[in-house]
Amino acid sequence: MTDFDSARVPESGPPRRRVARVVLLDPDDRVLLLHGYEPDDPADTWWFTPGGGLEGAETHEQAALRELAEETGITDVDLGPVLWKRYCSFPFDGRRWDQDEWYYLARTRGTGAAPRPQALTELENRSIAGLRWWTSAELSAARETVYPTRLAELLRTLLDEGPPSAPVDLAPEIV
């Protein structure tokens, strides 16, 4: 485990957005990812884990479960520990987003209806193309952009070794 590299993480500027993300696994150890795109350039696409910003006095755990329900319709989950933490900064929809992300492990027992968004924001409606389950092998072979960029490796380690004893601080991603 390493600390955030303070030389690469800006300490000034607007407050960072606090984000809770979910690494949702099904009974077959597939991970659920959303397919996103830049609203003004639908050809600029990537895959990412469900999740989003904390609202009001909401805890990270509450935000993780709320965002999962809103973005996927899945509510029957066992929320596990925080696996990873990272700082990221990226351009999206005409502005720069600086955020601290916590990635929670979650498992769903259900394999019923296909997941689908239930309560997307206006921006999400303009930038999410769908979602799908990925096996570890599919993720490792993917030629598409996936965030966090090391997700295939992180998922393989998680499936092989189980959750870490304490959250792992991932290297910052600045796009």
N, C-alpha and C positions, 0 to 999 in steps of 0.2 A: 504494500500500500504506500502511496506517495501523497504528499500534499500538493495542492494546486501550485503550479509553477508561477510564482508571483511576478516574475519578469515578463510573463506573457498575458497576465490577467490584469486588465485596467482596474485601478482602484478608485478613480474619480469618474465623474459623469453622473448621469441619472441613475436612480436606484435600479438594481437588477430585478427582473421579473422572477418571482419564485414559482417553480414549476414542479408538479408531481407527474411522473410518467409510469406506465405499467408495462411490464414484460409479462404478458398474459400467455400462459401455456395451457393447452388442452390436454385431455387424457393421453394423447399420442405424442406429447412433447413438442407439438408444433406451436410456433409463436405467431400471434396476430399482429399484423402491421397495416397501417393506413397508407394509401397511395395519395400523395399530395403533389401539388404543382403551384407554380407562381401564377397568381390570378391574371396577370397581364401577358403571360407567356406559357400557355398550356403544354408546350413542348419541354419545358424545364421541370422535370419530375423527379421525385424521390419517394422512398418508403420510410416510415417512422412509427414509433410506438405510440399507442394512445396516451393522451394526457394533456395537461394544460395548466394555466396559471391558477394560483390560489386566489380565492375570492374572500374579501373581508377578513374575518377572524378564523377562517377555515384552516384546519390542520392539513399537513401534507397527505395524511391518510384519507381524510374526508375528500380532498380534492381529487386524489387518485381514483377513488370509487365513483365520485360524481362524473368526472371526465370520462371514465370508462363506460358508464351507463349512457351518457349523452352521445358519445362518438361511436359506440358499438351496439348499444341496446343490451349489453350483458350485465346482469346484476348478481347472478348466482356464482360468486367467486369467493375464494379464500385468499385474503390479502396477506401476503407474507412479509418478509423483512425488506429493508432497503438494501439493494444489491450494490448499486453504484451511485456516485455523485459526480457531476461535472459542471463546469462553466462552459457556456457556448455563446457565440456571437455570430449573427448571420443577417444578411439583408433579406427582407421579405415584404412584399406589398408596399414598396416605396419607402421603407424605413429600416433602421437597424434594430435588431432585437438582441438584448444582452440578458442572459438568464442563467440562474443556478437551477439545475435539474436534479431531482432525486428519482431514481428508478426503483420501483417496487416490484417484487416478484408476486405474481398472482396465478392461481390455478382455477380453472373452471371444470366442473364435473360434467357440464352439459355439452352435448353434441347435437342438440336439436336444431332449431331453425338457424339459418345462416345469420351471422351478425350483420346488423345494419344500423346506420346512424339514426338517433332518435330525436336529438335536440341540438342541432348544429347552430353556431352563430352565423351571422351574415358572412363574415370573412371565411369561415370554414366551408360554408356552402359554395363560395367562389373558388375554393382551393383544395377540396378533397374529392378525388375521383372514385374512391372505393376502398375496399379492404379485403385482405385474404390471409389465410393461414399459410405459414411457411415451415417446412421441415428444416432441420439444421443443415442438411446436405444441400437443399435448394438455396438457402441463404448463403452458404459458402460458395456456391457456383454462380451466384447472381452477378450480372454485369451492370445492374442498375445501382444508382446511389441509394445507400441506406444509412440512416442516422440512428444512434451514433455509428460512426464509420467502422468501428471494430465490432459491431454487433454479432457478426457470424462467429468470430473468435470468442467473444464474451459468452455467447449462448452455448457454444461447445463446452467451454470450461464449466459453466453452470450445470449443464446436463451430466458431465463426467464427474464433477467434484461436489456438486450441491452448492447451496448459497454460501457466500463467505461469512466468516464469524463476525465481521464488522464491515460496514460499507466501504467499497474500494473507491478512492478518488481517481477518476479517469483524467487523462491529459485534457487540457482545454481544447475545444474545437472552435477555431475562429475562421469563418468563411468570408 
